[in-house]
Amino acid sequence: MRRIILVGYMGSGKTTVGKALSKETGMMFYDLDWYIESRMRKTVSEIFAERGEEGFRKIEYNMLHEVAEFENVIISCGGGTPCFYDNMDYLNQQGDVVYLKATPETLYKHLLMAKVERPLIKGKSSEELITYITEHLKEREPFYQKARNTVDVTLLDNYDKINITVEKIKELLFSTRTQ
């Protein structure tokens, strides 16, 4: 039984890397935000709009405790997931947590490439976005750094770079111990 849990700031490549790692290992992949949307039958943006961030975080907490009980899975957490309640401690108890670490500049580039609507950055100009990422990452980094494993990610703009990251994670988790 194994659980690999990916954490990091929005745009760090958790979903992209998680899908690729799932394909490599044959383990099921769950994106926590997608799981929440499926169970709630609403988008994360809709939940934020209806219930605010606090309401969303309560739902996220409950869904995290659901999905983190699954076996032989790779879970991609939302960027804020580790920063609320006791989530990071819980994640470390549930499996192998990997922090996908990136610079604010890299995150900015990833977020521009992704073209996904994210409630926390919606409507920000380029200058506002880089400032927001830099300041927000400083607040969240202490939580991310509680992960037992860290992989520095650079711009994940092609399959080779994604595969290199997947191989780093496999080396970290599969060569050091077996379960």
Kinemage of the C-alpha trace (Angstrom):
@kinemage 1
@onewidth
@group {chain A} dominant
@subgroup {mainchain}
@vectorlist {calphas} color= white
{ca met a 1} P 0.000 0.000 0.000
{ca arg a 2} L 1.412 3.324 -1.020
{ca arg a 3} L 0.288 6.927 -1.261
{ca ile a 4} L 2.301 9.615 -3.018
{ca ile a 5} L 1.058 13.104 -2.229
{ca leu a 6} L 2.203 16.121 -4.249
{ca val a 7} L 2.140 19.567 -2.646
{ca gly a 8} L 3.336 22.968 -3.766
{ca tyr a 9} L 2.173 26.358 -4.863
{ca met a 10} L -0.414 26.696 -7.626
{ca gly a 11} L 1.298 26.323 -10.963
{ca ser a 12} L 4.139 24.151 -9.638
{ca gly a 13} L 3.045 21.274 -11.870
{ca lys a 14} L 1.389 18.977 -9.331
{ca thr a 15} L -1.355 17.806 -11.687
{ca thr a 16} L 0.945 17.514 -14.704
{ca val a 17} L 3.587 15.602 -12.768
{ca gly a 18} L 0.959 13.534 -10.948
{ca lys a 19} L -0.602 12.354 -14.208
{ca ala a 20} L 2.808 11.477 -15.670
{ca leu a 21} L 3.842 9.676 -12.468
{ca ser a 22} L 0.557 7.760 -12.522
{ca lys a 23} L 1.217 6.644 -16.084
{ca glu a 24} L 4.746 5.513 -15.136
{ca thr a 25} L 3.765 3.630 -11.980
{ca gly a 26} L 0.275 2.398 -12.820
{ca met a 27} L -1.036 3.973 -9.627
{ca met a 28} L -4.388 5.800 -9.725
{ca phe a 29} L -4.173 9.597 -9.850
{ca tyr a 30} L -6.482 11.953 -7.975
{ca asp a 31} L -6.374 15.712 -8.270
{ca leu a 32} L -7.979 16.925 -5.030
{ca asp a 33} L -9.632 19.932 -6.703
{ca trp a 34} L -11.137 17.682 -9.396
{ca tyr a 35} L -12.277 15.251 -6.721
{ca ile a 36} L -13.985 18.097 -4.844
{ca glu a 37} L -15.665 19.323 -8.034
{ca ser a 38} L -16.893 15.824 -8.832
{ca arg a 39} L -18.290 15.224 -5.351
{ca met a 40} L -19.788 18.711 -4.933
{ca arg a 41} L -20.946 18.987 -8.569
{ca lys a 42} L -19.578 22.535 -8.654
{ca thr a 43} L -16.313 24.095 -9.756
{ca val a 44} L -13.810 25.294 -7.177
{ca ser a 45} L -14.522 28.841 -8.419
{ca glu a 46} L -18.253 28.364 -7.799
{ca ile a 47} L -17.606 27.015 -4.301
{ca phe a 48} L -15.312 29.993 -3.547
{ca ala a 49} L -17.981 32.396 -4.849
{ca glu a 50} L -20.769 30.782 -2.810
{ca arg a 51} L -18.968 29.955 0.424
{ca gly a 52} L -15.773 32.034 0.431
{ca glu a 53} L -12.336 30.657 1.079
{ca glu a 54} L -13.196 29.454 4.600
{ca gly a 55} L -16.170 27.454 3.315
{ca phe a 56} L -14.065 25.957 0.560
{ca arg a 57} L -11.287 25.000 3.013
{ca lys a 58} L -13.767 23.092 5.193
{ca ile a 59} L -14.959 21.101 2.180
{ca glu a 60} L -11.367 20.580 1.074
{ca tyr a 61} L -10.437 19.276 4.545
{ca asn a 62} L -13.243 16.696 4.465
{ca met a 63} L -12.498 15.583 0.902
{ca leu a 64} L -8.781 15.345 1.689
{ca his a 65} L -9.519 12.967 4.542
{ca glu a 66} L -11.620 10.902 2.154
{ca val a 67} L -9.166 10.626 -0.727
{ca ala a 68} L -6.102 10.208 1.518
{ca glu a 69} L -7.562 6.919 2.752
{ca phe a 70} L -7.422 5.405 -0.757
{ca glu a 71} L -4.610 2.936 -1.362
{ca asn a 72} L -1.956 2.876 -4.082
{ca val a 73} L -2.716 6.396 -5.253
{ca ile a 74} L -1.031 9.589 -6.288
{ca ile a 75} L -2.778 12.680 -4.949
{ca ser a 76} L -2.230 16.208 -6.191
{ca cys a 77} L -3.293 18.707 -3.527
{ca gly a 78} L -4.428 22.251 -4.115
{ca gly a 79} L -1.803 24.901 -3.436
{ca gly a 80} L -3.429 25.926 -0.159
{ca thr a 81} L -4.325 22.466 1.102
{ca pro a 82} L -1.213 21.972 3.285
{ca cys a 83} L -1.606 25.426 4.846
{ca phe a 84} L -4.912 24.939 6.642
{ca tyr a 85} L -5.934 23.013 9.739
{ca asp a 86} L -3.552 20.120 10.465
{ca asn a 87} L -3.503 19.086 6.809
{ca met a 88} L 0.274 18.947 6.344
{ca asp a 89} L 0.824 16.809 9.434
{ca tyr a 90} L -2.021 14.555 8.323
{ca leu a 91} L -0.535 14.214 4.820
{ca asn a 92} L 2.854 13.247 6.226
{ca gln a 93} L 1.143 10.516 8.261
{ca gln a 94} L -0.762 9.225 5.235
{ca gly a 95} L 2.029 8.805 2.703
{ca asp a 96} L 5.116 10.028 0.910
{ca val a 97} L 4.699 13.780 0.549
{ca val a 98} L 6.694 15.512 -2.183
{ca tyr a 99} L 6.994 19.304 -2.325
{ca leu a 100} L 7.352 20.534 -5.915
{ca lys a 101} L 9.410 23.633 -5.245
{ca ala a 102} L 9.621 26.472 -7.742
{ca thr a 103} L 10.702 30.095 -7.784
{ca pro a 104} L 8.092 32.848 -8.054
{ca glu a 105} L 9.300 33.512 -11.616
{ca thr a 106} L 8.811 29.872 -12.608
{ca leu a 107} L 5.375 29.784 -10.976
{ca tyr a 108} L 4.419 32.948 -12.833
{ca lys a 109} L 5.421 31.363 -16.164
{ca his a 110} L 3.556 28.140 -15.356
{ca leu a 111} L 0.397 30.049 -14.403
{ca leu a 112} L 0.539 32.046 -17.641
{ca met a 113} L 0.938 28.811 -19.641
{ca ala a 114} L -1.833 26.958 -17.802
{ca lys a 115} L -4.651 29.328 -18.747
{ca val a 116} L -6.753 27.816 -15.946
{ca glu a 117} L -9.061 30.112 -14.027
{ca arg a 118} L -7.921 30.231 -10.411
{ca pro a 119} L -10.038 32.119 -7.873
{ca leu a 120} L -7.120 33.558 -5.892
{ca ile a 121} L -5.437 35.212 -8.884
{ca lys a 122} L -8.393 36.042 -11.105
{ca gly a 123} L -8.208 39.537 -12.607
{ca lys a 124} L -4.647 40.361 -11.516
{ca ser a 125} L -2.304 42.218 -13.892
{ca ser a 126} L 1.139 40.737 -14.640
{ca glu a 127} L 2.794 42.988 -12.058
{ca glu a 128} L 0.145 42.226 -9.438
{ca leu a 129} L 0.441 38.524 -10.155
{ca ile a 130} L 4.222 38.263 -9.669
{ca thr a 131} L 3.976 40.340 -6.464
{ca tyr a 132} L 1.103 38.204 -5.200
{ca ile a 133} L 2.940 34.942 -5.964
{ca thr a 134} L 6.126 36.154 -4.257
{ca glu a 135} L 4.354 37.286 -1.086
{ca his a 136} L 1.918 34.364 -0.939
{ca leu a 137} L 4.687 31.798 -1.483
{ca lys a 138} L 6.610 33.245 1.498
{ca glu a 139} L 3.527 32.634 3.675
{ca arg a 140} L 2.961 29.099 2.416
{ca glu a 141} L 6.529 27.846 2.117
{ca pro a 142} L 6.883 26.898 5.830
{ca phe a 143} L 3.993 24.455 5.378
{ca tyr a 144} L 5.361 23.019 2.118
{ca gln a 145} L 8.784 22.557 3.689
{ca lys a 146} L 7.298 20.083 6.183
{ca ala a 147} L 7.181 17.573 3.317
{ca arg a 148} L 9.738 14.810 3.755
{ca asn a 149} L 10.780 15.091 0.103
{ca thr a 150} L 11.454 18.121 -2.077
{ca val a 151} L 11.989 18.247 -5.830
{ca asp a 152} L 13.014 21.499 -7.462
{ca val a 153} L 10.982 22.034 -10.596
{ca thr a 154} L 11.926 24.300 -13.414
{ca leu a 155} L 9.690 25.366 -16.241
{ca leu a 156} L 7.717 22.228 -17.115
{ca asp a 157} L 7.164 23.288 -20.696
{ca asn a 158} L 7.851 20.000 -22.472
{ca tyr a 159} L 7.570 16.256 -21.934
{ca asp a 160} L 11.301 15.765 -21.390
{ca lys a 161} L 11.318 18.136 -18.406
{ca ile a 162} L 8.179 16.529 -16.999
{ca asn a 163} L 9.738 13.070 -17.368
{ca ile a 164} L 12.945 14.228 -15.645
{ca thr a 165} L 10.852 15.397 -12.681
{ca val a 166} L 8.961 12.089 -12.600
{ca glu a 167} L 12.273 10.186 -12.599
{ca lys a 168} L 13.563 12.323 -9.707
{ca ile a 169} L 10.450 11.487 -7.687
{ca lys a 170} L 10.733 7.782 -8.502
{ca glu a 171} L 14.397 7.799 -7.438
{ca leu a 172} L 13.503 9.550 -4.182
{ca leu a 173} L 10.613 7.296 -3.263
{ca phe a 174} L 11.196 3.940 -4.881
{ca ser a 175} L 14.945 3.452 -4.625
{ca thr a 176} L 15.190 4.332 -0.927
{ca arg a 177} L 12.567 1.865 0.309
{ca thr a 178} L 9.918 -0.515 -0.871
{ca gln a 179} L 6.443 -1.066 0.489
